Amino acid sequence: DTAVSQTPKYLVTQMGNDKSIKCEQNLGHDTMYWYKQDSKKFLKIMFSYNNKELIINETVPNRFSPKSPDKAHLNLHINSLELGDSAVYFCASSQEASGTPRNEQFFGPGTRLTVL
Amino acid sequence: AQKITQTQPGMFVQEKEAVTLDCTYDTSDQSYGLFWYKQPSSGEMIFLIYQGSYDEQNATEGRYSLNFQKARKSANLVISASQLGDSAMYFCAMRGSNAGNMLTFGGGTRLMVKP
């Protein structure tokens, strides 16, 4: 009964390629996120998305784009991959419409992207 | 802008002892939430505990408690009776009234429990 799942778990690719990471949540949550964790373990938000609004962290290059085919999925597309994109990417979800402040985010297992 | 600072990059604790992981934050928001997550070597992010800025009592979840000092803008995590399985990275995170409900994370503390 995986709550937030990501595929693939590992992704190794060449510089310049285009790749996608898929994320699915079965929690019925209304908001999904993408985070990047660099080699020093620092976690940084990339996107926040619900069915009404996409919020983009201003530091994210426009080579990165989230795409949501439906409420349960938020995929991450990356164009023209660069060496600096190597990191672990985490998908997360939360239920924000409930109105409670304690809206913890549930994280997927992460996807380790290595760009050669 | 929000900022989370964890000043302890690494810590050791003896098994069965208590340990405090420090977290200070900076925000201009009046309403905000503070979270702690655990990341074991397997890589997943595990939610541990939450403290709301208007909560009058410190949060507790089993062996985890949060020492919340609002005036000092600190939200330290206390783990009682440390176990070997507590060895992991621990992240303090904050969510304010920013659009998108996004979390801002600290740099993390690596906790190592000695047998």
Contacts between the chains, C-beta under 8 A, distances in Angstrom:
chain1	res1	chain2	res2	distance
A	31	B	101	6.2
A	33	B	102	6.7
A	33	B	103	7.9
A	35	B	103	7.9
A	40	B	107	7.7
A	41	B	39	7.7
A	41	B	89	6.0
A	41	B	107	7.4
A	41	B	108	5.2
A	42	B	105	7.3
A	42	B	107	5.8
A	42	B	108	7.5
A	43	B	91	6.5
A	43	B	93	7.9
A	43	B	105	4.1
A	43	B	108	7.9
A	44	B	105	7.3
A	45	B	100	7.9
A	45	B	102	4.2
A	45	B	103	6.4
A	45	B	104	7.3
A	48	B	99	7.7
A	48	B	100	3.2
A	48	B	101	6.1
A	48	B	102	4.9
A	53	B	99	7.6
A	53	B	100	7.4
A	55	B	99	5.2
A	55	B	100	3.2
A	55	B	102	6.9
A	57	B	102	7.4
A	88	B	43	6.8
A	90	B	45	6.3
A	92	B	45	7.7
A	94	B	101	6.7
A	96	B	101	5.4
A	101	B	31	7.0
A	101	B	33	5.3
A	101	B	52	5.0
A	101	B	54	8.0
A	102	B	33	6.5
A	102	B	50	4.9
A	102	B	52	6.4
A	103	B	33	7.8
A	103	B	95	8.0
A	103	B	101	6.7
A	104	B	35	6.5
A	104	B	47	4.8
A	104	B	50	6.1
A	105	B	35	7.9
A	105	B	47	7.4
A	105	B	103	6.3
A	106	B	47	7.1
A	107	B	37	7.7
A	107	B	44	6.7
A	107	B	45	3.7
A	107	B	47	8.0
A	109	B	43	6.7
A	109	B	44	5.2
A	110	B	43	5.1
A	110	B	44	6.9
A	110	B	45	7.7
A	112	B	43	7.9
